[in-house]
């Protein structure tokens, strides 16, 4: 069933329907978290999301963010002393619960295509690529190694290109290695490009005073 939910998420994402994609992948996250931690519930759901932030943010934002906190106004969201709440709380309370219990996202949450997270006036705009990150976190979970997608779906590994989903089930360590390798290659390329762009400096002249 998890493989079917992943395939459903792909279908909705390709149809530019982030709400439908989140409805599908939230169910897959719930089932995966229950398998990984031995029981379901909100705490393990949010723990699964938080534990996979490295993958989720790398795919969704192009960078690693382990603790992502945002400013949003929602009655069910716990906030810290700075008025911020965690990404996993947003996904569970504002997204998952609203989709399941109210058949839609709350007015303070929406998605857009840019890989930029925006927050203003108690509302947030989440990048749709974050959904791909959530999909990947489910696919690569080791407890899902026996799953299969009923369709031929491709997941993009930044820096490597698209790979078949059915070759990635349960391979968390290998996918994280690919992501880290791609990130290291990107940083090396940026460093090299920056070094080449620097102007040539004249040789330093050294002078000594004769006795």
Secondary structure, DSSP 4 states (H G I P E B T S, - for coil): -HHHHHHHHHHHHHTT-HHHHHHHHHHHHHHHHHHHHSS-SHHHHHHHHHHTHHHHHHHHHSS--SS-EE----TT----TTS-EEHHHIIIIIIIHHHHHHSS--TTEEEESSS--EEETTEEEEETHHHHHHHHHHHT-GGGTT---SS--EEEETTTEEEEGGGTTT-HHHHHHHHHHHHHHHHHHHHHHHHHHSPPPPPPP------
